[in-house]
Amino acid sequence: LFMYNTLIRGAAHTSAPRDAVSLYARMARLSSCGGVRPDKITFPFVLRACTAMGAGGTGAQVHAHVVKAGLESDAFVKNALIGMHASCGELGVAGALFDLRAREDAVAWSAMISGCARRGDIGAARELFDECPVKDLVSWNVMITAYAKRGEMAPARELFDQAPERDVVCWNAMISGYVRCGSHKHAMDLFEQMQRMGKKPDVITMLSLLSACADSGDLDVGRRLHSSLSEKFSGSGFTVVLGNALIHMYAKCGSMKSALEVFRVMRDKDVSTWNSIIGGLALHGHALDSINVFKKMLKERVRPDEITFVAVLIACSHGGKVDKGREYFKLMQQQYRIEPNVKHYGCMVDMLGRAGLLKEAFEFIDTMKVEPNSVIWRTLLGACRVHGEIELAEHANRHLLKARSDDSGDYVLLSNIYASAGEWLESEKMRKLMDDSGVNKEAGRTVVDGSAKDQMQSFRESKCASWSERLYWLSK
């Protein structure tokens, strides 16, 4: 029994809840033949696994076994039942079990609140939370996390500030919530507050903060986080997840030297590690280095995935390695059985367009197994402008209009192509078509903080980030 409970518990608390249920099923079969029987320790772990899987049907069967074993009145088992039924949408059953309990039991309240929150019924969860006479730390964390995951940071912060105590789970919920919402300054401010209060961050905290640095381009803070992690993990090396986050942060911030240093000292690497370094090198003008790292990856028998090939095709595109790009595009399909998606096709079109092989690019689009989207046609239109191909530009623009693209940049781009070729009448016609279609040209802005808090400067900007760069980071 001890061995079964240990194995079931281990599986239920990891990412293998199905294994926990399978072990329990084997145990139940043995018990029907007079073998070992599940006890009050077994059932909470199995019900936790059912909750993680959203397997209400299986959970109901386990509930029947609980009743048969005469353990429905056990506090730990009943709370696990309440949480499972509530999480799986059986609020009536959960409520009946809950009403049978003494309503002063904080764990029972937490189970009900957590179940409603898991189902996305934040309103019901909040009502229960407000009614709860004995709010424990779990209840506070459940509500704060639920709001933060939905991006509702105002009510999350309100509860956070009211919470009588906060553990690292509570801090992490708020920090990660701010990061997901793009409020990186709030995330950093909260981290500083966490440190001032003597609370120690864990791996989840650091991953969220590194993500914030990557998104905001805050290299200085990223370096400080790296230094803190180096002290903590000195001698043992970074975990793969932390190492990947550091590489991703440095790559997004443009510090490929630092990214490579982390890559070299990592003892263990997974495919995401390789993808981050290959993609980062490709996007920051180190095409040959990117391709060489890809070759090293294959030499070390690490199997590339679809993101790897997006990265290496970007390297070939930016480095003008058309033949290599064609070779890797075939390798992806023939050796690794990876069907190209619109991202891979887009990289190939970008590569051919940059190389001036516009007719080949058009022919390539005709052979695509997926419908070319507006981004692919827009990429080709941009290449036509660079190489002065008016006829092909008109063809690409017709496809964009068929796709009902309302991007003002498409009209402006074709208008500029005409203007560059001295076709002023056609250029003016395109501008008029844009006006008649009701498409407005909106200039981008870059805001730079001045020395005074109430001053800022705003500059117009063009869409300078390459399509392939945006595509790679969105692939990750």
N, C-alpha and C positions, 0 to 999 in steps of 0.2 A: 504493500500500500504506500509506504514512504517513497519508494522508487517511482511509482506511477505519479504520485502527487508532485514530486520534484520535477519530473519530465513535463507534466502538463502545465505546471506553473511556469517553467522556463519558456515553453512554447507560447503560452498565453501572453507573456510579458515582452515578447519579441515580435518580429514581423511575420510570425508563422502561426497564426491562430488556428488555421486548418489542421495543423499537426496536433495541436492540443485537443481538438474535437475528435480527430482520428484515434488518438491514444485513449480518450475517454470511451469511444465506441468499442474499442478492443477490450477495455476494462469491463464495460457493461456486459459484453458477451460472456466473458469469463465468470462474472458474478452470477449470471443466470445458470451457470453449470456448477455452482457451489464454490467458485473461486473468490478472489479478492473483491470486496465491495467498496464503492465510493463512499466517502464520509463527508462531514461538514467542511473539511478542508478542500476536498476535491471540487465540490460544486461551484463555489465562488470563482475558481480559476476557469472552469469550463464555461460558465456564464459570461465571464469577461471576454473569452475568446468569441463567443456567439455575438456579443455586443460589437466587438471590433469588426466582425465579418458582416454585421447587419443581418444575421441569420435568425430571424424571428421564429421561423418554423422549427429549426433545430433547437432553439432556446426553449420553445414550448414543450418539446419532447423531453428535454432535460428537466423542465419544471415538473412534468409528470413523474419522472424518476425521483425528484426531490420529495414529492408528496408520498410516493410509495415508500420511500426510506424514512418517512416521518420526520423530515428535517425542515419543513416549511416555516416552523416557528423559530428556528435558530436565527439570531440577529444578523450574523454575517451572510448567511444564505439568503435570507429575505431581502436584505439590502441589495445583494447582487441581482436577485430576481426583479426588484423594482427598477434598478438601473437598466437591465437588459430589456425589459418590456417597454419602458419609456423610450429608450433609444431606438427600438425597432418599430415604434409607432403604435404600440398597444397601450395607449395611455389609460384606457378603461381598466385593464388588468392591473397595470402599475398603480393606478389610483386606489383600486380595491385593496391591494396589498398594503399600500401606504396608510389607508384609513384604519386598517386593523392594528397598526402600530401605535405606540405611544408617540404623540406628535412632538414630544420634546427630544426625540432622537435626532441629533444633528446629522448623522450619517444617512438616515432615511431621507431627510430633506435634501441633502446633497445629491443623493441618487436620483430623486425626482427632478431636481433642477438640471442636473447633468444630462439626464435622458431627454428632456424637452429641448435643451440647447443643442444636443447632438442632432436632433431631428430638424433643427433650424427654426423651431418655434420659440423665438426669442421673447415674444410677448408673454407666453405662458410661463417661461422660465423666470422672467422678471417678476411676474405676479407671485409665483411661489417664493422667490427670493425675498420679496418685500414682506410676505406673510410669515416667513420663517422666524420663529422666536429665538432660535439658537443657531445663529450663523457661525459656521466654523470656517477655517482657512480655505478648505476645499470649495465651499459655496462661493466665497468671494472670488477665488481664482477661476471657477467655472464661468461666472457671469462676466468678469473682466475679459477673459479669453474669448468668450462668445461674441462680445461686442467688437473686440479688436479684430477678430477674423472676418467680421462683416464690414470692416472699415469704419465702424461707428465709434470714432475715437473720443468724441466729446463725452458720451455716457460712460465709456470705458475709463476715461481719466477721472470722471466724477467719482466712480466707485473706487478707483485706485487711491485717490486722495482720502476717501472716507475709511478705507480698510484699516482695521485696528492693528493688523500685522501683515507683513509682506515677506514672502519667501522668494527664492530665485525664479520660481515658476511665474509668479505674479509680475515681477520686473520684466521677465522675458516676453510675456504676453504683450505688455505695453510697448516695449522696444521694437519687437518684430512687427507689431501692428502699425507703428509709425513708419517703419521702413517700407512695408507693403504699400502704404498710402503715399509714399514719396516725401514724407515729412522728416527728412534726415536730420535736420537741426534739432527737432524735438527728441528724436531718438538719442542723439549725442548728448543733449542736455540731461536727459533722464539717466543715461549711463554715468555721467559725472555726478549726478545726485546719488546714484546707487553707490558709487565709490566713496563719496563723502560720508555716507551712512554706514560704511564698513561692510557692505554686502559684497560677497565674492561672486564675480560672474562665472558662468560655466561655459561649456562648449557652445551651447545654443545661443547664449548672449553674444559670444564672439563671432559666430557665423552671421548673426543678424547685423552686427556692426560692420563687419567686413563687406557685407552686401550693400550697406548704406554708403560706405566709402567708395565702392565700385560704381554705384549709380550716380553719386554726386561728384566723383572725381577728386575726392579729398585725400590726396596722397600722404600728406603730413600725418593725419590721424591714422591712416592705414599703416604707416610705418611704426607709429607708437603702439598700435595693437599688435603688430608683428613682434616688436621688441618684448612686449608683455608675454606673448605666447612663447617666445624663445626661452625666456626665463623659466616658465612653467614646465616646458617640455624638454629642457636641456638634458641631453644624454639619452632620452628615449625616442626623440624624433617626433615630428608631427604625425597625427593621424591622417589618413588619406583625405577625409572630408575637410579637415582644416587646411591641409596643404593645397587642395584644390581651390578652396575659397581664397587663400592668399594669392595663388597664381592668377585667378580670375580678377581679383581686385587690382593687382599690379598691372595686368594686361589692360584692363579698362582704363586705368589711370595713365597708361602710356609708358610705364617703367618696365620695359622688357628685360633689362639687365637684372632687376630684382626678381622678376618672375622666373627667370632662368636659374637664379641662385637657389630659389625655393625648390624648383624642379629637380635640380641636381642633388640636393641634400635629402630629398624624400626617399625613404627606404622602400616604401610600397607605393605603387602607382596603379590606377585603374584607367579605363578608357577615357574617362572624363578629364583626368590629369593630362593625358596626351592631347586631347581635343583642345583644352584651354591654351596650352603652349603653342600648338600648331596654329590655331586660329589667331592668337595674339600676335605671333610673329608675322603672319600673313597680313594682318590689318595695319601693322605699324612699319611697313616698308622693308621687311626682312623675308622676302619671298623665298630666296634660296635656302635660308636657314630653316624656314618652315617646311620646305620640301625635304630637306635633309633629316629633320626630326621625324617626319612621316616615314621616311625610309628606315630610320632606326627603330621606329615602332614596329614596322613589319618584320624587321630582322629579329626583334625580341619576341616575335610570335604573339603580339597583342592584337587581337582581332578588332579592326576598325569598325565603326558603326556609321550610320548615315550622317551624323554630325561631323565625324572625322572627314568625310569626303566633301562636305560643304566647305570645311576649313581649307583643305588642300586645294580644292578647285579655286577658291578665292586667291590662294597663294599663286597658283598658275596664272590667274587672270591679272593680278597686280604685277606679277613679274614678267609678263609677256611670254610665258612658257606654254604656247598653244599646243605643241605636240605632246608635252607632258600632260596637259589637261585632257586631251583626247584619250591618252593612254590610261589615265586614272579613271576617267568616266567609264571606259570599257572594263577596267579591272573591277570596279565596284559591282558591275552587273554580272560579269562572267565568273569571277573567282569568289566573290563574297555574296553573290545572290541578293544584292540590295537593289530594289527597284527604284530608279530615280524619281524624286518628287519635284514639285515646281521649284523648290529651292536649288536643287542640283541643275535643273534646266536653266534657271535664271543665271547661275554662275557661268554656265557654258556660253550663254548669249552675251553676258557681260564680257567674258574673255574674248570672244570672237569680235565683238564690237570694239573693244579697246585696241585690238590688233588691226582694225580696219577691214576685217573680213565680213563686210556687211551682207553681201549676197549669201555667203555661206551661213551666216546667222539666220537670215530669213528662211533658207532651206532647212536649217536645223529646227526652227520653230515648227515648220510643217510636219516634221517627223515625230514631234513630241507625242507621248502617249497620254498626256494630261492636257486639259484645256489651258492655253496660255492666258495668264491673267494680265491685268492692266500694268502691273509692275514690270513684267517682261517687255511689253511693248514700249513702256516709258523708258526702260533701259536702252532699248534699241534706238528710240527716238533721240536720246541724248548722244549716242554714238554717231548718229547721222549728222547731228549738228557739228560735232568735232571734225568729222571728215567731209562735211559739205555735200552730203548726198540728199538733194532735195526730193527726188522722185521716191526714193525709199522712205524718206521721212514722211511724205504724204501718205504712203501705204500704211506705215505704222500708226499714223494719227487716225486714219480711217478706222482701224481696229479699236483704238482707244475710244473714239466716238461711239462705235457700236457697243462698247462695254459701258456706255453712258457715264464715262468718267467726268466728274465735275471738278477735277483738279485744275486750278487756274494755271499751274505750271506747264501743263500740256500745251495749252493755247499759246502761252508766252514763248515756250521753247520753239514751237514751229514758226511762230512769228519772227523770232530771232534768226532762225535758219534762213528764212526768206530774206531778211534784212542783210544778213552776212553775204548773201549771194547777189545783193543789189536788187532783189525783187521787192521793191518798196510797196507796190500796189498790193501784191499778195500778202505782204506783212500787215498792211493796214486792214485788209479784208479779214485776216485771222483775228486781229484785235477787235474788230467790229462784231465778228461772230461770237467772241467771248462775251461782249457786252449784251448782245441780243439774247444769248443763252442764259443771262442772269448770273454768270459766274464772276465772282469778285476776286481780284488779286489782292491777297493779304501779305504784307511784308512781315517777315519774322523780326524778332527783336532779341537783342542780347542785353541783359541788364547787369550793370556793374555797380556795386556799392561804392559810394563816394566816402569822403572822410566824415561828412555829417550824415546822421541817421536819416534825415529827411531829404537827402539828395541822392539822385541816381542818374546815370547816363544810359541812353537807349540807342542802339545802333541797328540799322537794317542789316539783314543777313540773307544770304541765299541758302538753298538747300545743299550745303557743301558735303555733308556726310554721304559717302557712296552707298548705293543700294546694297552692295554686297556686305558692307560693314554692318548695316542695320540688320540684314538678313542673318548674319552669323550669330550676333548676340541674341536675336529672337529665337534662334534654333536651340539655344542652350537650356 
